[in-house]
Amino acid sequence: MLVPTDYQAFEETFGANNYKPLDVVLARGEGVWLWDVEGKRYLDCLAGYSAVSQGHCHPRIKQALIAQAGRLTLTSRAFRNDQLGPFFEELCALTRSHKVLPMNSGAEAVETAIKTVRKWGYEVKGVPADQAEVIVCADNFHGRTIAIVGFSTDPANRQGFGPFAPGFKVVPFGDAAAFEAAITPNTVAFLVEPIQGEAGVIIPPAGYLRRVRDICSKRGVVLILDEIQTGLGRTGKLLAEEHEGIEADLTLIGKALSGGFYPVSAVLSNSEVMGVLKPGEHGSTFGGNPLACAVARMALKVLVDEGMIKNSATLGAYFLDQLRRLGGFKEARGRGLMIGLDLDPAWGGGRRFCELMLERGVLCKETHGHTIRLSPPLVVTKTEIDWVLEQIAAVLRS
Ligand SMILES: *Cc1c(COP(=O)(O)O)cnc(C)c1O
């Protein structure tokens, strides 16, 4: 039988070195809980970077996956399948969208949106050929493809990977005036996260998205909200845009769209922008396959049926309030169950904090050195949050 150090040695010997995981080898999951190969239990406060919002191995999503896997898994979009239409219809009804373009990873949804707004710029807005500009924010995270890392401002994401695609301009996050000043006649879109996730759960000033929405409408710029992390209940609303009562022109979702079972992403759009794509101009072998659609349909259904969005709002507010009462760190901020905890720089670093939490049976992950992201599955209970708070208190005291 393999022991934990064997799994680690295999990964390190044969795997590319592009991750530095905590030393825990997980073998099973159920709801908010995970078990390692030796049977020790952990409460998952990362939830696959928000992909497992519905909880690990949710029984109804699992059933949908198994049933569909026994019927039909992939047709390609050369033919129609009986899951795609219902998936589109249900997703549009839920999100009040007109059109859906299904992809697999989040990065593919971002790439799809960029292609779409460039084409819209040339065909509808009248931008001269190859002059389209997309404005993005400093400290963004939109994925790992060449185009996307090319407009990242994090040296670790981009250094050594050039040359990059032109046509992107970076402005500070949370500054609507800076965004407006950067617009030119060739600006086709503004791509922004409602709350910056990987940057450390950075919440923009109140009213920012509403101002950005107004500026985009006035200046003929497509507003693309990357809700791959903030979407589908994570912040206590179905989409984070609802906190400011706005609607994006394009909305990107992924991660929790499949409840962690399978990579499924989508671009949601109004008809005008998506209307520029014609047959043969964009696609994906796996995008919109019947297995993905069946899984996503059930992942959305349980999110709504089982009250997970409301739970995220209520317990997220409770978690944040209790953290602030606890003290012992620099700052806690969040919306719903998307919470960032800034440790004091003197504390010894986020990695150390996560290692001590691991010993106490809680899985979490640091981002950018001193910030801990707390984003448990949306099915977490108050008792479980109280228990996590006890472990945080004990680690902060140590
Ligand atoms: C995770 C994430 C992505 C990329 O998704 P992948 O599935 O890893 O390609 C894009 N944008 C945001 C905001 C994300 O959090």
The ligand as an ORCA input file, in Angstrom:
! r2SCAN-3c Opt
* xyz 0 1
  C     -10.461     30.750    -11.839
  C     -10.724     31.980    -12.595
  C     -10.545     32.036    -13.994
  C      -9.945     30.905    -14.798
  O     -10.676     29.720    -14.757
  P      -9.976     28.349    -15.223
  O     -11.105     27.371    -15.206
  O      -8.919     28.035    -14.218
  O      -9.424     28.573    -16.575
  C     -10.884     33.216    -14.644
  N     -11.347     34.272    -13.967
  C     -11.526     34.264    -12.627
  C     -12.071     35.470    -11.941
  C     -11.203     33.127    -11.892
  O     -11.333     33.130    -10.566
*
